[in-house]
Amino acid sequence: MNHARLFYVMGPSGAGKDSLLAYARARIGPGAASPGSAPVLFAHRYITRAPSEGENHIALSHAEFALRHSLGCFSLDWTSHDCRYGIGVEIDAWLAAGASVVINGSRAFLAQAVNRYRERLHLVEIRVDPAVRARRLARRGRETGDALDKRVAHQVAWTPPEGVPLSVIANDGELAEAGAQLLNLLTQRGAA
C-alpha cells in the first residue's frame, strides 16, 4: 500500500517555515521514517525572486516562469507579494513512486492543492506570535519601511477543508522544539 502523503506546509511570512523545513530536511535520511511509512522528499519552489539565504528555491525570471507554466511544468502555482511561485510536476512522479513530499505552500491558494491532491494531502500550519513574526521579518531584511509594514499586516483568512488532516505547530520558541515536532510528523506512519 502506498502511504505517500503531500505535506503542505503553510503559515505567514516570518513564521519560520523555511527554517523548519531546513531543520527537518537536514535530519531526514533513508532510515529516518518509521517502518511501513514512505520516504520523505522536499520539493523546491520556483520563484520569480532572487535567491535568499535560508530559502530552498530556484530563482526564475518572469519570462522563464511563464515559459515553464505554458509547458505545464508546474503541478501548483500562484502569485503572491508580486512574485510567481510554482511547485514542479516532479512531485507527481515522487508521490507515484511511493515517496511523501513536503512543500512550502500558500494558505491563499490552498484550494488548488485540495482539488488536485485531496486524498494524499496533509496540511501543516506553522503559527507564530505576531510580535515574534514582526521581529523575524525585520531581521530578514527583504522588505523595509512601508513594504515591511504591509508584509507584517498581511493576513490570510482560511478555513481548513473538511476531511483533510491538519497539524498545527507553534514556532514561537527554539527552532529545535518546533523542528522536532515537524520531523516527527513527517516520519511517522500515523501521519499517513
N, C-alpha and C positions, 0 to 999 in steps of 0.2 A: 504494500500500500504506500502511495506517495504522500508523505507528511509535509511536503514543501509548503511554506507559507510566504506570503508577501507582507513583511513588516513595514508599515507605512508610518514613519516617524515624523511627527509634526509638533509645532509649537511656535510661538512668536520669535521674531529675530531677537537674539540676546538670551534665549532660554538655555543655550548651551548645547544645541543639537549636534553641531559639528564636533565639539569636544567629546561628547558622549559617544558618538559614532566612532571617532578615532580611538577612544579608550577601548571600546568593545572590539573593534577591528584588530587592534594590536594584540588582543588576548585570545582571539578565536583562531584555532587551527584545526587541522583534520580530526584531532581527537577530542575537541572541546565539547561537542554535542553529546547529549545523553544517548545511551543505546536505543536504537529504534527511531531517533529523530533525524531530521535532514541536516546535511552540511549547510553552512551559512556563508553566503556571498554578499558583498556590499557593492551596490551599484553606484557608478559615478553619475553626477548630474552634468548635463551640458548646459552652460550658461553663457549668455552674451555679456559677460563681465570679465575683467582681467582676473587672473588667479590671485588668491589672497592666502596668507599663511593660515593653516588650520582648517581650510575648507577643501574637501576632496571633490574637485570638479574639473571639467575640461572646458577651457575658455574657447568660445566661438565668436566670430564676428556675426553681425546681424545677417549678412549675406550667406555665410556658411550655415547658420541655423536655418534660414529659410530654405536653402537647397536641401538640407537633410530632412526638413519637415516635408517638403514636396515629394521626396523619395520614400516617405513612410518609415524613416529611421527611428522614430520615437514611439514608444508604447504609451507614454503620457507626456503632455506638455502644457505649459501655462505661461502667463505673463504676470509679473508682479514687480513692483518697485522699479519700473522702467526697464526691466530685463526680461528676456525669454529664458525659460527653463525647460529642459527635456530629460526624460529618462529613456535610455535606448531600448530598442526591441530585443537586445540580447537577454534581457531579463525573462522574456518568454521562453527562450531556449533553456535558461538555467532552471526555471520552475519545472519545465517539462522533463528535464534530466533528473529531477528529484532534489534540487537544492532550494533551501529557503533563501529569500532575497530581502535585503534591508535597503530601503530607500529613504532619502530625506525629502519628504513631501510637503504639500501645502494644504492647510485647512480649507482655504478658499476654493480649492479645486479638487477636493476630496471626492466629489460626485463622479468624476472621471474614473478614479481608481475603483470606486464601488461598482460602477457599471461594468468595468472590464474584468475585475478580479474578485468580486464579492465572495465566492466560495473559498478562496485562499487567503483573504485579507485579514490581517490583524493590525488594528490601529494602536499606535503608541503615542500618547500625548505627553510632551515634556512641559511641565508647569514651573514657573519661577515667580518669586515675589517681584512686584513691579519696580521697587527701588533697586533690587539686585540687578534686574534686567537693564534698567537705565544706566547703571554704572558700567555694566559689561558693554553696552552699545557705545558709550562714550570712550571706553578704553580701546575698543576695536578700531576706532578712528576711520571707519569707512564713510561716515557722514559727520558733518559738523553743523552748528548753527540751526537754522530752520529745518534743514534736511534731517538732522538728528532728532529735533523735537517732533517732526512728523512721524519718523520711524518709531519713536517711543510711544506716541499717541495711537499708532495704528493698532486696531483691534479687529479681530475676525470673529464674528458670531457664527457658531456652527452647532449642529445637533448630531450626536452620534447616530449613525444609521442603524436601524433595527436589525438585530441578528448578526451584527459584525462585532467580534470581540474587541474590547478596548482595555488597554493597560495604561495607567497614569503613573508617571514618575516625576516626583518633585526634585528639582535641581537647584535648590537654594544654598546648599552647603558644599561639602567637599565633593570633588569630581568622583573620587573613588566610591563614595557611597551610592550615588545615582548610577555610576558606571557599572557597579556590581549588580544592581537591580536590572539594568538593561541586558547585561551579559547573561544573567540567569534566565531572563525571559527568552532570549534568542536561542539558548542552548538546551532548553527543557522540552522533553516530549509532550508535556502537558499543554504547551502553547500551541500544539498542532491541532 
